[in-house]
Amino acid sequence: MENLADILKRLSATRLESNGASRGAAGEPPSPPAAEQDDDACRVCGGRGWYTPEVVVGHPDFGQVITCHCQQQRLSDERLGRLLRYSNLGHLARFTFDALRHEGIAEDADSRRMFADACRAAAEYAENPNGWLVLVGPNGSGKTHLAAAIANHCIKSGMVVFFMHVPDLLDHLRATYAPTSELTYSDLYAQVVEAPLLILDGIGAHSSTPWAEEKLQQVINHRFNAELPTIVTTASDLAELDPYIRSRLETAGLSQVAPTGRYHRPKAHDLGRIPPEMRRNMTFETFDVRGNNPRASEQASLQHALLDAVKYANNPNGWLTLFGATGVGKTHLAVAIANTQMDGGNPVFFAFVPELLDYLRAAFAPNSRLRYDNIFDEVKNTPLLILDDFGQEHTSPWAEEKLYQIIVHRHNNRLPTVITSMQDFTESDFGGSPFVSRIRDTSTGQLIRIHAPDYRIKQPR
């Protein structure tokens, strides 16, 4: 691959004539290549690249020098080659829409759907590069392939495109300060910020230093103010990026954000996910309202709990708290609610409360590879949160503070939340607990007491 300095020196390369023909009357005819007398020579011009048509005197083309179609094709191929070299795509020139699997390679249905939507957005952008397109998704989800496919499509249409991997761009900018550099900082910077279509691949993957952030902000700000067509790819959650850059990537009316796949948590931790066996076994269809030899009032309690849970599952609005002794079906109904929502394609965060706090503690540790802020923000803002076995967590000031922040945030914003607990929230001996006050708030949700024998202990009435 040629170095960046050589590529940029060819910016002023000769452009292809837009009308596809050069007239001798308007100026000197182009210097034709020497005719090659071989079998492969063009039959029209004999390999010269131009010809004088044999027409009668008085014809508009009489005595004119016409550019041959073979010359036009050669010039077109040369221009395409120059554009490809200038684009800095390198080996990415093989990434096209035709070589793309439009359903993606992810195993989960949500990621495949996201990638298909991102493909459509990329194809539309390639036809009319206007505004900004932000491709965001985990590593390996196809962001760079989509960006390169757009670049290749635009280059074939004659558009000038400049592709840069952000860490490489910052390295090149640093290198221009060296006394031996053949490329000045101002030349490279101007070429990046003024490119008709700029692709910044891998924002967030660069070394985060004050200098790097400053230069990146300058590039982003210039193109933002000028509203120049720009494509950005990032494997980072947008919430992890510099707030200044993020605000511009999410600007309504200018920028379109296209997710290419769902982020997956480390396999060692399945926080928020419901084990497949629980999903299979805990449905509304498998909830047995006959219970474990219940009395009539206890069976009625199970029936009412089932009806209220089904109603909530079809339209999660506000809070639903299921409380009662162990083994009465609280978790079963909570998982059944989650199943209904997940079958409809809606995200659900299921958390066994003691495990949730252990996970947050681990992420809060200084040497943790987990991002505490991201996890905590996801729990607070997930569309549907299920807190299973609330009240059984180890009580400590830190644990109470974290739970309080989650409860208050979701209560203030009326975010759908399901709570299961063995505590009787109707009792009056909680001493003004800020948790219970919000759980009992009838303007936010409802309390469902399940009073029935333990399903797990089979015994005669």
PEWOKA-V870639 format. One record per residue. N is the residue number from 1. RES is the residue in one small letter. SS is DSSP state (a for helix, b for strand, c for the rest). Layout:
n->N res->RES ss->SS
n->N res->RES ss->SS
This chain:
n->1 res->m ss->c
n->2 res->e ss->c
n->3 res->n ss->c
n->4 res->l ss->a
n->5 res->a ss->a
n->6 res->d ss->a
n->7 res->i ss->a
n->8 res->l ss->a
n->9 res->k ss->a
n->10 res->r ss->c
n->11 res->l ss->c
n->12 res->s ss->c
n->13 res->a ss->c
n->14 res->t ss->c
n->15 res->r ss->c
n->16 res->l ss->c
n->17 res->e ss->c
n->18 res->s ss->c
n->19 res->n ss->c
n->20 res->g ss->c
n->21 res->a ss->c
n->22 res->s ss->c
n->23 res->r ss->c
n->24 res->g ss->a
n->25 res->a ss->a
n->26 res->a ss->a
n->27 res->g ss->c
n->28 res->e ss->c
n->29 res->p ss->c
n->30 res->p ss->c
n->31 res->s ss->c
n->32 res->p ss->c
n->33 res->p ss->c
n->34 res->a ss->c
n->35 res->a ss->c
n->36 res->e ss->c
n->37 res->q ss->c
n->38 res->d ss->c
n->39 res->d ss->c
n->40 res->d ss->c
n->41 res->a ss->c
n->42 res->c ss->c
n->43 res->r ss->c
n->44 res->v ss->c
n->45 res->c ss->c
n->46 res->g ss->c
n->47 res->g ss->c
n->48 res->r ss->c
n->49 res->g ss->c
n->50 res->w ss->b
n->51 res->y ss->b
n->52 res->t ss->c
n->53 res->p ss->c
n->54 res->e ss->c
n->55 res->v ss->c
n->56 res->v ss->c
n->57 res->v ss->c
n->58 res->g ss->c
n->59 res->h ss->c
n->60 res->p ss->c
n->61 res->d ss->c
n->62 res->f ss->c
n->63 res->g ss->c
n->64 res->q ss->c
n->65 res->v ss->c
n->66 res->i ss->b
n->67 res->t ss->b
n->68 res->c ss->c
n->69 res->h ss->a
n->70 res->c ss->a
n->71 res->q ss->a
n->72 res->q ss->a
n->73 res->q ss->a
n->74 res->r ss->a
n->75 res->l ss->a
n->76 res->s ss->a
n->77 res->d ss->a
n->78 res->e ss->a
n->79 res->r ss->a
n->80 res->l ss->a
n->81 res->g ss->a
n->82 res->r ss->a
n->83 res->l ss->a
n->84 res->l ss->a
n->85 res->r ss->a
n->86 res->y ss->a
n->87 res->s ss->a
n->88 res->n ss->c
n->89 res->l ss->c
n->90 res->g ss->a
n->91 res->h ss->a
n->92 res->l ss->a
n->93 res->a ss->a
n->94 res->r ss->a
n->95 res->f ss->c
n->96 res->t ss->c
n->97 res->f ss->c
n->98 res->d ss->c
n->99 res->a ss->c
n->100 res->l ss->c
n->101 res->r ss->c
n->102 res->h ss->c
n->103 res->e ss->c
n->104 res->g ss->c
n->105 res->i ss->c
n->106 res->a ss->c
n->107 res->e ss->c
n->108 res->d ss->c
n->109 res->a ss->a
n->110 res->d ss->a
n->111 res->s ss->a
n->112 res->r ss->a
n->113 res->r ss->a
n->114 res->m ss->a
n->115 res->f ss->a
n->116 res->a ss->a
n->117 res->d ss->a
n->118 res->a ss->a
n->119 res->c ss->a
n->120 res->r ss->a
n->121 res->a ss->a
n->122 res->a ss->a
n->123 res->a ss->a
n->124 res->e ss->a
n->125 res->y ss->a
n->126 res->a ss->a
n->127 res->e ss->a
n->128 res->n ss->c
n->129 res->p ss->c
n->130 res->n ss->c
n->131 res->g ss->c
n->132 res->w ss->b
n->133 res->l ss->b
n->134 res->v ss->b
n->135 res->l ss->b
n->136 res->v ss->b
n->137 res->g ss->c
n->138 res->p ss->c
n->139 res->n ss->c
n->140 res->g ss->c
n->141 res->s ss->c
n->142 res->g ss->c
n->143 res->k ss->a
n->144 res->t ss->a
n->145 res->h ss->a
n->146 res->l ss->a
n->147 res->a ss->a
n->148 res->a ss->a
n->149 res->a ss->a
n->150 res->i ss->a
n->151 res->a ss->a
n->152 res->n ss->a
n->153 res->h ss->a
n->154 res->c ss->a
n->155 res->i ss->a
n->156 res->k ss->a
n->157 res->s ss->c
n->158 res->g ss->c
n->159 res->m ss->c
n->160 res->v ss->c
n->161 res->v ss->b
n->162 res->f ss->b
n->163 res->f ss->b
n->164 res->m ss->b
n->165 res->h ss->b
n->166 res->v ss->a
n->167 res->p ss->a
n->168 res->d ss->a
n->169 res->l ss->a
n->170 res->l ss->a
n->171 res->d ss->a
n->172 res->h ss->a
n->173 res->l ss->a
n->174 res->r ss->a
n->175 res->a ss->a
n->176 res->t ss->c
n->177 res->y ss->c
n->178 res->a ss->c
n->179 res->p ss->c
n->180 res->t ss->c
n->181 res->s ss->c
n->182 res->e ss->c
n->183 res->l ss->c
n->184 res->t ss->c
n->185 res->y ss->a
n->186 res->s ss->a
n->187 res->d ss->a
n->188 res->l ss->a
n->189 res->y ss->a
n->190 res->a ss->a
n->191 res->q ss->a
n->192 res->v ss->a
n->193 res->v ss->a
n->194 res->e ss->a
n->195 res->a ss->c
n->196 res->p ss->c
n->197 res->l ss->b
n->198 res->l ss->b
n->199 res->i ss->b
n->200 res->l ss->b
n->201 res->d ss->b
n->202 res->g ss->c
n->203 res->i ss->c
n->204 res->g ss->c
n->205 res->a ss->c
n->206 res->h ss->c
n->207 res->s ss->c
n->208 res->s ss->c
n->209 res->t ss->c
n->210 res->p ss->a
n->211 res->w ss->a
n->212 res->a ss->a
n->213 res->e ss->a
n->214 res->e ss->a
n->215 res->k ss->a
n->216 res->l ss->a
n->217 res->q ss->a
n->218 res->q ss->a
n->219 res->v ss->a
n->220 res->i ss->a
n->221 res->n ss->a
n->222 res->h ss->a
n->223 res->r ss->a
n->224 res->f ss->a
n->225 res->n ss->a
n->226 res->a ss->a
n->227 res->e ss->c
n->228 res->l ss->c
n->229 res->p ss->c
n->230 res->t ss->b
n->231 res->i ss->b
n->232 res->v ss->b
n->233 res->t ss->b
n->234 res->t ss->b
n->235 res->a ss->c
n->236 res->s ss->c
n->237 res->d ss->c
n->238 res->l ss->a
n->239 res->a ss->a
n->240 res->e ss->a
n->241 res->l ss->c
n->242 res->d ss->c
n->243 res->p ss->a
n->244 res->y ss->a
n->245 res->i ss->a
n->246 res->r ss->a
n->247 res->s ss->a
n->248 res->r ss->a
n->249 res->l ss->a
n->250 res->e ss->c
n->251 res->t ss->c
n->252 res->a ss->c
n->253 res->g ss->c
n->254 res->l ss->c
n->255 res->s ss->b
n->256 res->q ss->b
n->257 res->v ss->b
n->258 res->a ss->b
n->259 res->p ss->b
n->260 res->t ss->c
n->261 res->g ss->c
n->262 res->r ss->c
n->263 res->y ss->c
n->264 res->h ss->c
n->265 res->r ss->c
n->266 res->p ss->c
n->267 res->k ss->c
n->268 res->a ss->c
n->269 res->h ss->c
n->270 res->d ss->c
n->271 res->l ss->c
n->272 res->g ss->b
n->273 res->r ss->c
n->274 res->i ss->c
n->275 res->p ss->c
n->276 res->p ss->a
n->277 res->e ss->a
n->278 res->m ss->a
n->279 res->r ss->a
n->280 res->r ss->a
n->281 res->n ss->a
n->282 res->m ss->c
n->283 res->t ss->c
n->284 res->f ss->c
n->285 res->e ss->c
n->286 res->t ss->c
n->287 res->f ss->c
n->288 res->d ss->c
n->289 res->v ss->c
n->290 res->r ss->c
n->291 res->g ss->c
n->292 res->n ss->c
n->293 res->n ss->c
n->294 res->p ss->c
n->295 res->r ss->c
n->296 res->a ss->a
n->297 res->s ss->a
n->298 res->e ss->a
n->299 res->q ss->a
n->300 res->a ss->a
n->301 res->s ss->a
n->302 res->l ss->a
n->303 res->q ss->a
n->304 res->h ss->a
n->305 res->a ss->a
n->306 res->l ss->a
n->307 res->l ss->a
n->308 res->d ss->a
n->309 res->a ss->a
n->310 res->v ss->a
n->311 res->k ss->a
n->312 res->y ss->a
n->313 res->a ss->a
n->314 res->n ss->a
n->315 res->n ss->c
n->316 res->p ss->c
n->317 res->n ss->c
n->318 res->g ss->c
n->319 res->w ss->b
n->320 res->l ss->b
n->321 res->t ss->b
n->322 res->l ss->b
n->323 res->f ss->b
n->324 res->g ss->b
n->325 res->a ss->c
n->326 res->t ss->c
n->327 res->g ss->c
n->328 res->v ss->c
n->329 res->g ss->c
n->330 res->k ss->a
n->331 res->t ss->a
n->332 res->h ss->a
n->333 res->l ss->a
n->334 res->a ss->a
n->335 res->v ss->a
n->336 res->a ss->a
n->337 res->i ss->a
n->338 res->a ss->a
n->339 res->n ss->a
n->340 res->t ss->a
n->341 res->q ss->a
n->342 res->m ss->a
n->343 res->d ss->a
n->344 res->g ss->c
n->345 res->g ss->c
n->346 res->n ss->c
n->347 res->p ss->c
n->348 res->v ss->c
n->349 res->f ss->b
n->350 res->f ss->b
n->351 res->a ss->b
n->352 res->f ss->b
n->353 res->v ss->a
n->354 res->p ss->a
n->355 res->e ss->a
n->356 res->l ss->a
n->357 res->l ss->a
n->358 res->d ss->a
n->359 res->y ss->a
n->360 res->l ss->a
n->361 res->r ss->a
n->362 res->a ss->a
n->363 res->a ss->a
n->364 res->f ss->a
n->365 res->a ss->c
n->366 res->p ss->c
n->367 res->n ss->c
n->368 res->s ss->c
n->369 res->r ss->c
n->370 res->l ss->c
n->371 res->r ss->c
n->372 res->y ss->a
n->373 res->d ss->a
n->374 res->n ss->a
n->375 res->i ss->a
n->376 res->f ss->a
n->377 res->d ss->a
n->378 res->e ss->a
n->379 res->v ss->a
n->380 res->k ss->a
n->381 res->n ss->a
n->382 res->t ss->c
n->383 res->p ss->c
n->384 res->l ss->c
n->385 res->l ss->b
n->386 res->i ss->b
n->387 res->l ss->b
n->388 res->d ss->b
n->389 res->d ss->b
n->390 res->f ss->b
n->391 res->g ss->c
n->392 res->q ss->c
n->393 res->e ss->c
n->394 res->h ss->c
n->395 res->t ss->c
n->396 res->s ss->c
n->397 res->p ss->a
n->398 res->w ss->a
n->399 res->a ss->a
n->400 res->e ss->a
n->401 res->e ss->a
n->402 res->k ss->a
n->403 res->l ss->a
n->404 res->y ss->a
n->405 res->q ss->a
n->406 res->i ss->a
n->407 res->i ss->a
n->408 res->v ss->a
n->409 res->h ss->a
n->410 res->r ss->a
n->411 res->h ss->a
n->412 res->n ss->a
n->413 res->n ss->c
n->414 res->r ss->c
n->415 res->l ss->c
n->416 res->p ss->c
n->417 res->t ss->b
n->418 res->v ss->b
n->419 res->i ss->b
n->420 res->t ss->b
n->421 res->s ss->b
n->422 res->m ss->c
n->423 res->q ss->c
n->424 res->d ss->c
n->425 res->f ss->c
n->426 res->t ss->c
n->427 res->e ss->c
n->428 res->s ss->c
n->429 res->d ss->c
n->430 res->f ss->c
n->431 res->g ss->c
n->432 res->g ss->c
n->433 res->s ss->c
n->434 res->p ss->a
n->435 res->f ss->a
n->436 res->v ss->a
n->437 res->s ss->a
n->438 res->r ss->a
n->439 res->i ss->a
n->440 res->r ss->c
n->441 res->d ss->c
n->442 res->t ss->c
n->443 res->s ss->c
n->444 res->t ss->c
n->445 res->g ss->b
n->446 res->q ss->b
n->447 res->l ss->b
n->448 res->i ss->b
n->449 res->r ss->b
n->450 res->i ss->b
n->451 res->h ss->c
n->452 res->a ss->c
n->453 res->p ss->c
n->454 res->d ss->c
n->455 res->y ss->c
n->456 res->r ss->c
n->457 res->i ss->c
n->458 res->k ss->c
n->459 res->q ss->c
n->460 res->p ss->c
n->461 res->r ss->c
